[in-house]
Amino acid sequence: MMLIPEGGKIYLASTFVDLRKSYQTLGMHVQQVLKGNPLSGDLFVFYNRRSDLLKILYWHMNGFCLWQKRIEKGTFKIPKDLSSLQLEITAYQLHGLIGGLDWSKQAEKRLIYRLCG
């Protein structure tokens, strides 16, 4: 399971990206296209045209981390109605996306406990 940094935000790019790019070029894409800060510690999620490859870029302490997953059958379920440059998603949604689930149709369920016992 992928380690998701505490307190950081997760952004899904609204359009596909040529994923032959390295961490340096993806970092420039975050700055120039997504208007974000690649050194913030936030996670930036990119996908290719076929939606069968994901890359996640984030800054960790003293360097970039680049996580990649290729799905062998099917495609990652990317929402079709992305209207802004990027979409902020939750860790729950990211796990669904990585798992190949259609997380956009599932609401995140939060349990609220009143008593312990």
C-alpha positions in Angstrom: 0.0 0.0 0.0 1.2 3.4 -0.8 2.3 5.8 1.9 0.2 9.0 1.8 1.8 11.9 3.7 -0.2 13.3 6.6 -1.8 16.7 6.1 -1.0 17.0 2.4 -3.6 17.4 -0.3 -4.1 15.2 -3.3 -4.7 16.6 -6.7 -5.9 14.7 -9.8 -4.9 16.4 -13.1 -7.9 17.1 -15.3 -6.4 16.0 -18.5 -4.1 13.2 -19.5 -0.3 13.7 -19.6 2.5 12.0 -21.6 3.8 9.8 -18.8 7.2 9.3 -20.5 8.0 12.4 -18.5 10.3 12.2 -15.5 9.9 13.8 -12.1 11.5 17.0 -13.3 9.2 17.5 -16.2 6.1 16.5 -14.2 7.2 19.1 -11.5 7.3 21.8 -14.2 3.9 20.6 -15.4 2.6 21.1 -11.8 3.9 24.7 -11.8 3.1 25.8 -15.3 -0.1 23.9 -16.1 -1.8 23.0 -12.8 -0.6 26.3 -11.2 0.5 24.3 -8.1 3.7 24.1 -6.0 5.5 20.7 -6.6 7.6 21.3 -3.4 4.5 21.6 -1.2 4.4 17.9 -0.2 1.0 17.6 -1.9 0.4 14.6 -4.1 -0.2 15.3 -7.9 -1.8 12.4 -9.7 -1.3 12.1 -13.5 -2.7 9.5 -16.0 -2.0 8.7 -19.6 -4.4 8.9 -22.7 -5.4 5.2 -22.3 -6.0 5.6 -18.6 -4.0 2.4 -17.9 -1.0 4.1 -16.3 -0.9 6.5 -13.3 2.0 8.5 -11.9 2.0 10.3 -8.5 4.5 13.0 -7.9 5.3 14.5 -4.4 8.1 16.1 -2.6 9.3 14.3 0.5 11.8 16.2 2.8 14.7 16.6 0.4 13.7 15.1 -2.9 10.9 14.1 -5.3 9.2 10.8 -5.1 7.5 9.3 -8.2 5.1 6.5 -7.8 3.8 4.6 -10.8 1.2 1.9 -11.4 0.1 0.3 -14.7 -3.2 -1.6 -14.6 -2.9 -4.9 -16.6 -6.6 -5.3 -17.5 -9.1 -2.5 -18.0 -8.4 1.1 -17.2 -8.3 3.4 -14.2 -11.7 5.1 -13.7 -11.0 8.8 -14.3 -14.0 11.1 -13.8 -15.2 12.5 -17.1 -16.5 15.9 -15.8 -13.3 17.5 -14.7 -13.8 21.2 -15.3 -10.9 22.8 -13.5 -7.1 22.3 -14.0 -7.1 19.8 -11.2 -9.5 18.1 -8.8 -8.7 17.8 -5.1 -9.5 14.2 -4.0 -9.4 12.4 -0.7 -7.1 9.6 0.3 -10.1 7.3 0.2 -10.8 8.3 -3.4 -7.1 7.9 -4.3 -7.1 4.3 -3.0 -10.2 3.6 -5.0 -8.6 5.1 -8.1 -5.4 3.0 -7.6 -7.5 -0.1 -7.1 -9.3 0.4 -10.4 -12.7 1.2 -8.7 -15.2 3.8 -10.0 -14.8 5.9 -6.9 -16.7 8.9 -8.3 -20.0 7.1 -7.8 -19.2 6.0 -4.3 -19.6 8.5 -1.4 -17.1 8.4 1.3 -18.7 7.0 4.4 -17.6 8.5 7.7 -18.7 6.7 10.9 -19.4 8.8 13.9 -19.2 7.1 17.3 -20.9 8.4 20.3 -20.0 5.7 22.8 -17.2 3.2 23.2 -18.0 0.0 24.8 
